[in-house]
Amino acid sequence: MDIILWRIDNDDSVLASWFRLKYPHVAIGALASSAPILQFDDITPWSSFNDVVSQDFKSESLNCFSVIKAVWDVLDERGSNETGLLELSKNFRTCKTVHSVSRLGLWLRAAFTTTAMVDYPTPANFMMNLPAYPVKEMCKIIDTFPPGADVIDKAFAAASLYYNYTGDQKCFEVEGGDDPHALHGWGWQACTEMFMPMTVSNESMFPPSSFMPEKRSEGCFMFYGVRPRMHWITTQYGGHKIDKVLKRFGSNIIFSNGMRDPWSGGGVLKKISSSIIALVTEKGAHHLDLRSATKDDPDWVVEQRRQEVEIIHGWIDQYNKDIARM
Amino acid sequence: MDIILWRIDNDDSVLASWFRLKYPHVAIGALASSAPILQFDDITPWSSFNDVVSQDFKSESLNCFSVIKAVWDVLDERGSNETGLLELSKNFRTCKTVHSVSRLGLWLRAAFTTTAMVDYPTPANFMMNLPAYPVKEMCKIIDTFPPGADVIDKAFAAASLYYNYTGDQKCFEVEGGDDPHALHGWGWQACTEMFMPMTVSNESMFPPSSFMPEKRSEGCFMFYGVRPRMHWITTQYGGHKIDKVLKRFGSNIIFSNGMRDPWSGGGVLKKISSSIIALVTEKGAHHLDLRSATKDDPDWVVEQRRQEVEIIHGWIDQYNKDIARM
């Protein structure tokens, strides 16, 4: 009962590669698309995720990047009192008046971050309904405002592309509310084994922040009652010098990454051996290759998927040959 | 902190190979001497262990093999009543009168089985003090008796080579007593993860027996309060078609086996890839290669050790080259 694993979620892509490494007798290969297996300990620069998000926006428009970079201070300033919060609640069309300006910041950040992840070349509905090239579309919205317009209005209008592309949202649940993307599952992972250090650098479009493992651990304990196992993954699966180790170990793994995907910073971007291969697309986003084909797919996506299918066929052929020879 | 593992115990040799497979970033290689990694599920014929023991004795003398094969029925017959047990206790010079003839049988079997394992070409004291080629010496003892001598006396004299080569034992603790070889550790292993199916075939020199997993499981529960995980190892580490899997996976493992070692039946005896290698010696016994060198070592042992050292040096050189290139 040999199987090939591939899955569409972020952590599942990571698991696909690890499963192949730990159970080579069960899975004959893995397509690990957008799998940040190096986003642990000190292997990858901690700022890489937010750096890529910022670069995605900057690549569309320097003005767009600057507007987003400017919004956080304005938001904090206006949200420092009750009157300001009431005003901001109107600006953001929140369903209920917000009690904390930090929730508005998180709401905005989630829009920009997720849109960078799903910056697909065709319309898609992976997290939300979005048009093709949604980062470009967000920046168009920002750039279309007259120069003197309020930075809060610009940021809100851009975020609305993410939260309300179909236009059917009357108001937004900014505080609490449900979890439409089941990110609590990811939160649990990030609080147990998938403990990924992340920071925001001064060059990013988000407010700079450093990595405070103790603070994160406290948060995990408060929210889930667990403490992260900070170094478990690199102990269990390696990571430091993993290219050197895997060169003489393991086989049949495709690591695919799109360089516009913020997770690509923690991905394997170089060929490791003849059968542990990296497929990198400059314009690709988060597991674009795993999405259903559409008639509007650019040639480079079509070609990437063709290569993947060809490689996987090769694994299966080899497997059948080995079986026949026994 | 990369390490190379090699250890002198049976289960540790198995663990060395598994550790290399699961933690290639921690151990750069493994010398798995006499590691029966295929002695699980239905991979290896279940009778192989006792078949090799029997073959070891048969190869020295057909009479020796036949005497040992004949002793079990005689033992059971005479031990079927109190008078017989008292008489047998005298024959076997037991410290206390035995209450169960089965204990005498186990005592004899342990001597023959273990002597087959440690049938080294030089005097050694791995389990007990023994001369060079102890199986040959046991058979000499049996063959030296006059034809009409009692089969029990012959078997006891042969077993005494194992239990009393130095001649300082006044009597033998056949029932209960301590565990000089710490085999309780092995018993625990065999009752939890290292669940190896074993039988005795009609062609062997021991009383035939089949494999009854339920009975063994009951025994484990009575003795240790645990139940075996019968298929855990093949799930965790593979085994079925492991040669096919490891051919394209893993590296830097030496599987060494001596064909006189009863464990060799469950060992990897063929080269799997350019760096997963089998070293087989026809006359070798249980991890002979890992024992200290002596001036009397035959050439083939010296050569085997030389090859192993050369291969391990190759791993270390390659590792250092990889490090230097980074």
Interface residues (C-beta under 8 A of the other chain):
Chain A: K22 Y23 P24 H25 V26 Y237 G238 G239 H240 K241 I242 K244 V245 L246 K247 R248 F249 G250 S251 N252 S275 Q318 D322 I323 M326
Chain B: K22 Y23 P24 H25 V26 Y237 G238 G239 H240 K241 I242 K244 V245 L246 K247 R248 F249 G250 S251 N252 S275 Q318 D322 I323 M326
